[in-house]
Amino acid sequence: MPITSICEVAVIERIQISVASKTTLSFGVGWDPLNLPLWNLKGDQLGIVRDLLYAKWNASELPTAPGAHENIVFVENPVHIYDMGSAVEVEVFAHLDVGSLRYFGELNDAQIALLSGTGPVVTMPEIEATWRMLTAEESPAAQFALSAVTTY
């Protein structure tokens, strides 16, 4: 028998990246901090800011509650960036505005059992594609609630 459910999905609405350095940095017009490559202090490339940040988000290692979240450490600071051909030690932080989308739909008994860890692997619904998105004013009665994050 289907069980009425609400799913709250966390989404990133806005990202700002802060780069703090003891030296003056020169970034060109149109510079995108999300594309900034980072290296650890040993010289190993860590990746670009966007990929590092989204990997933490997708692993649920960043705040997902709706609202503004400041000075989030998403990579072990300090790190190196290259400016004018030289490695410069900096610290990077993310500032996220997190929003929430709510969906209403149905889960069957097998899906509930999977979510509670007592059932076999079953196909879960594509919540964002198949469930009804709720408005902020709607609060339908539901038998089950779950939360998720939009992956990037």
KOLLOKE-478712 format. One record per residue (C-alpha): residue number from 1; x negated, y, z negated. Coordinates in Angstrom, 2 decimals, decimal comma. Layout:
<recs>
+-----+---------+---------+---------+
:  nr :      xx :      yy :      zz :
+-----+---------+---------+---------+
: NUM :       X :       Y :       Z :
...
+-----+---------+---------+---------+
</recs>
This chain:
<recs>
+-----+---------+---------+---------+
:  nr :      xx :      yy :      zz :
+-----+---------+---------+---------+
:   1 :    0,00 :    0,00 :    0,00 :
:   2 :   -1,54 :    3,36 :    1,02 :
:   3 :   -2,68 :    5,67 :   -1,77 :
:   4 :   -2,26 :    9,41 :   -1,26 :
:   5 :   -5,58 :   11,16 :   -1,65 :
:   6 :   -7,24 :   14,54 :   -1,62 :
:   7 :  -10,82 :   14,96 :   -0,46 :
:   8 :  -12,75 :   18,12 :   -1,23 :
:   9 :  -15,60 :   18,63 :    1,22 :
:  10 :  -18,44 :   21,03 :    0,36 :
:  11 :  -19,75 :   23,14 :    3,24 :
:  12 :  -22,59 :   25,63 :    3,52 :
:  13 :  -21,08 :   28,95 :    4,54 :
:  14 :  -24,25 :   31,05 :    4,45 :
:  15 :  -27,98 :   30,45 :    3,99 :
:  16 :  -30,66 :   32,97 :    3,11 :
:  17 :  -34,32 :   32,03 :    2,75 :
:  18 :  -36,74 :   33,97 :    0,54 :
:  19 :  -40,47 :   33,83 :    1,14 :
:  20 :  -42,53 :   35,23 :   -1,73 :
:  21 :  -46,22 :   35,95 :   -1,29 :
:  22 :  -48,92 :   37,91 :   -3,06 :
:  23 :  -50,10 :   39,13 :    0,34 :
:  24 :  -48,34 :   41,07 :    3,05 :
:  25 :  -46,89 :   38,85 :    5,77 :
:  26 :  -46,13 :   39,84 :    9,34 :
:  27 :  -43,04 :   38,35 :   10,95 :
:  28 :  -41,91 :   39,36 :   14,41 :
:  29 :  -38,56 :   40,75 :   15,46 :
:  30 :  -36,05 :   37,95 :   15,76 :
:  31 :  -37,98 :   35,78 :   13,30 :
:  32 :  -35,81 :   32,94 :   11,97 :
:  33 :  -36,88 :   31,70 :    8,53 :
:  34 :  -34,97 :   28,45 :    9,07 :
:  35 :  -37,51 :   27,57 :   11,78 :
:  36 :  -40,52 :   28,30 :    9,55 :
:  37 :  -42,95 :   25,32 :    9,36 :
:  38 :  -44,27 :   24,52 :    5,88 :
:  39 :  -47,40 :   22,69 :    4,73 :
:  40 :  -48,32 :   21,46 :    1,27 :
:  41 :  -51,48 :   22,78 :   -0,35 :
:  42 :  -53,41 :   19,69 :    0,85 :
:  43 :  -52,68 :   20,68 :    4,45 :
:  44 :  -50,01 :   18,05 :    5,20 :
:  45 :  -47,14 :   19,38 :    7,29 :
:  46 :  -43,86 :   19,08 :    5,38 :
:  47 :  -41,53 :   20,10 :    8,20 :
:  48 :  -39,46 :   23,14 :    9,05 :
:  49 :  -37,30 :   24,89 :    6,46 :
:  50 :  -34,00 :   23,94 :    8,15 :
:  51 :  -34,79 :   20,21 :    8,21 :
:  52 :  -36,13 :   20,19 :    4,64 :
:  53 :  -33,13 :   22,10 :    3,30 :
:  54 :  -30,54 :   20,03 :    5,17 :
:  55 :  -32,21 :   16,77 :    4,08 :
:  56 :  -31,78 :   17,84 :    0,43 :
:  57 :  -28,17 :   18,89 :    1,10 :
:  58 :  -27,33 :   15,62 :    2,87 :
:  59 :  -28,84 :   13,68 :   -0,05 :
:  60 :  -26,60 :   15,66 :   -2,48 :
:  61 :  -29,69 :   17,18 :   -4,14 :
:  62 :  -28,47 :   20,78 :   -3,87 :
:  63 :  -25,55 :   22,52 :   -5,61 :
:  64 :  -22,21 :   21,68 :   -3,99 :
:  65 :  -19,85 :   23,64 :   -6,23 :
:  66 :  -18,13 :   26,51 :   -4,41 :
:  67 :  -19,83 :   29,86 :   -4,93 :
:  68 :  -23,20 :   31,57 :   -4,64 :
:  69 :  -26,31 :   29,63 :   -5,67 :
:  70 :  -29,54 :   31,62 :   -5,92 :
:  71 :  -33,24 :   30,72 :   -5,95 :
:  72 :  -32,79 :   27,06 :   -5,10 :
:  73 :  -36,02 :   25,12 :   -4,94 :
:  74 :  -35,75 :   22,69 :   -2,01 :
:  75 :  -39,46 :   22,00 :   -1,52 :
:  76 :  -42,27 :   21,77 :   -4,08 :
:  77 :  -43,73 :   25,25 :   -4,39 :
:  78 :  -46,19 :   26,69 :   -3,66 :
:  79 :  -46,57 :   25,82 :    0,01 :
:  80 :  -48,60 :   27,15 :    2,90 :
:  81 :  -47,35 :   28,92 :    5,98 :
:  82 :  -49,50 :   30,21 :    8,80 :
:  83 :  -49,58 :   33,93 :    9,39 :
:  84 :  -51,84 :   35,40 :   12,05 :
:  85 :  -53,70 :   32,07 :   12,27 :
:  86 :  -54,49 :   31,77 :    8,56 :
:  87 :  -52,90 :   29,61 :    5,87 :
:  88 :  -51,10 :   31,76 :    3,30 :
:  89 :  -49,81 :   30,46 :   -0,03 :
:  90 :  -46,12 :   31,29 :   -0,55 :
:  91 :  -43,09 :   30,17 :   -2,46 :
:  92 :  -39,83 :   29,55 :   -0,61 :
:  93 :  -36,34 :   29,52 :   -2,03 :
:  94 :  -32,86 :   29,13 :   -0,60 :
:  95 :  -29,79 :   31,15 :   -1,45 :
:  96 :  -26,59 :   29,32 :   -0,51 :
:  97 :  -22,97 :   30,33 :   -0,35 :
:  98 :  -21,06 :   27,07 :   -0,65 :
:  99 :  -17,43 :   26,73 :    0,33 :
: 100 :  -14,91 :   23,96 :    0,12 :
: 101 :  -12,49 :   22,41 :    2,58 :
: 102 :   -9,70 :   20,22 :    1,24 :
: 103 :   -8,02 :   17,40 :    3,10 :
: 104 :   -4,94 :   15,29 :    2,34 :
: 105 :   -4,42 :   11,77 :    3,60 :
: 106 :   -4,13 :    8,13 :    2,67 :
: 107 :   -6,55 :    5,41 :    1,63 :
: 108 :   -5,61 :    1,76 :    1,63 :
: 109 :   -6,29 :   -0,63 :   -1,26 :
: 110 :   -9,47 :   -2,00 :    0,37 :
: 111 :  -10,89 :    1,51 :    0,84 :
: 112 :  -10,18 :    2,38 :   -2,81 :
: 113 :  -11,83 :   -0,89 :   -3,89 :
: 114 :  -14,92 :   -0,02 :   -1,81 :
: 115 :  -15,13 :    3,45 :   -3,35 :
: 116 :  -14,81 :    2,03 :   -6,87 :
: 117 :  -17,57 :   -0,52 :   -6,16 :
: 118 :  -15,29 :   -3,55 :   -6,48 :
: 119 :  -14,48 :   -4,29 :   -2,88 :
: 120 :  -16,21 :   -5,39 :    0,31 :
: 121 :  -17,47 :   -2,96 :    2,92 :
: 122 :  -14,56 :   -1,62 :    4,95 :
: 123 :  -14,11 :    1,17 :    7,47 :
: 124 :  -13,41 :    4,51 :    5,84 :
: 125 :  -11,20 :    7,08 :    7,54 :
: 126 :  -12,77 :    9,98 :    9,40 :
: 127 :  -11,40 :   12,43 :    6,89 :
: 128 :  -12,20 :   15,66 :    8,74 :
: 129 :  -10,78 :   14,26 :   12,00 :
: 130 :   -7,74 :   12,33 :   10,79 :
: 131 :   -6,53 :   13,90 :    7,52 :
: 132 :   -4,57 :   17,13 :    7,24 :
: 133 :   -6,55 :   20,19 :    6,14 :
: 134 :   -4,93 :   21,92 :    3,19 :
: 135 :   -4,55 :   25,66 :    2,77 :
: 136 :   -5,72 :   27,32 :   -0,44 :
: 137 :   -2,10 :   27,51 :   -1,65 :
: 138 :   -1,31 :   23,83 :   -1,14 :
: 139 :   -1,63 :   21,41 :   -4,05 :
: 140 :    0,14 :   18,21 :   -3,07 :
: 141 :    0,38 :   15,42 :   -5,61 :
: 142 :   -2,26 :   12,80 :   -4,97 :
: 143 :   -3,04 :    9,47 :   -6,61 :
: 144 :   -6,76 :    9,64 :   -5,88 :
: 145 :   -9,34 :   12,42 :   -5,47 :
: 146 :  -12,78 :   12,26 :   -3,94 :
: 147 :  -15,48 :   14,70 :   -2,97 :
: 148 :  -17,98 :   14,78 :   -0,13 :
: 149 :  -20,39 :   17,08 :    1,65 :
: 150 :  -20,45 :   18,06 :    5,30 :
: 151 :  -23,70 :   16,68 :    6,66 :
: 152 :  -26,02 :   18,73 :    8,84 :
+-----+---------+---------+---------+
</recs>
